[in-house]
Amino acid sequence: MIEANKKKWFNDVFSVFVKERQIRPFFHTIYVRADDVPTPGLFLATHSSWWDGLILLMLNEHYLRHDVHVLMDEDGLRRFPFFRHLGAFSIKKGKLSDVRASLAYAASLLDDGKSVWMFPQGREYPQEHRPVEIGTGATMLLSKSDVKLCAIYYAFESHASPVVYVRFRNHTVVSETRRLQKQELAEALERLYDDTRDDVISKSDRYVALFPPKRSLSDWTERLLQIVRGGR
């Protein structure tokens, strides 16, 4: 397996680049809601888009501020080795000894009070894909019963750019066998996904913007008209 090799200077530079050249130009903003305080620990997040990893980076930089590490497919980490400097470490599916090494490394990070993020679905699935299914890796890291769940939901609204909604919720695992724990976590993640979608539909006001929303074309047009009318 490939271990993380975090470098603060790289994280700081890369985070600014991602915010100003990736997230801000393409998204209206990121809205966040936390049902419970997301303290450091094991985080399980939904996975529907290539953007999810960058959204995670923004969440940690501007909201969580944890010492975060992310479980990443080994082939992907070999293609983009600089992610090691952001806290990524690898897992190689299909080889039991490598999987065990990765999970043992993740467990040691959790024991040290760090946060470990996983996308337990294993790959990107459309947001509306049901049922939500997850792998067994998450259950193998349940040294404690408390898990942090995170739903990432993308929506097009009255802006030219899409909006990202993120909702956190703590979950206490009560099942005793890994098979039942896997089912329990998948159902809990699906409920959070559905609740986040319902928030988007109902236009919930319980979210806060991670950074000021980008002004849309209609905003600029309205402002221009106000200036013109004011000048008469």
C-alpha angles and dihedrals in degrees: 000000000000116000126214119262104193119199117186095205091054092046091052095048095042093047092055090048092050094047097046101033103029115022103031096048094048106034133053089219143301117260120202133198125179119197087186133016105274100224120179116291141086113342123194115194135187116248121211104133147038085239094066095091092051091046087053090053091053092047092054095044097047105025120013102031093193129153089255132191126184130210108229134180109263095231090054093048091051089053092048105027093166088077086076087072089058094052104272120146128180141250122189112208119217097032110090097199091054092046091052091049091051093048091047089051091049091049091053090052091052090048088055091057096256127134121249119197124202134179094213095187086074097221141020117296126180112267092246095049109126141226098036107226127192138189127248096252094089093056091051089062096052097116084143127033095233118092130176115227124201128190119196113196127182120206139177112219136154092318130085090236125058122254126228120217119194124186127185127202133170118228129194112210113224101172117102106205124063092237092056092041090054091051092045094051093046091052092046091050091048092051091052090048091051093045090052091050089050089052090055092049093047093043093235116207094207094095128092125209116248088214133355112295117255114254111249129220090259090053091053091046092051091048091050091051091050090053092048093048092046091054094057 
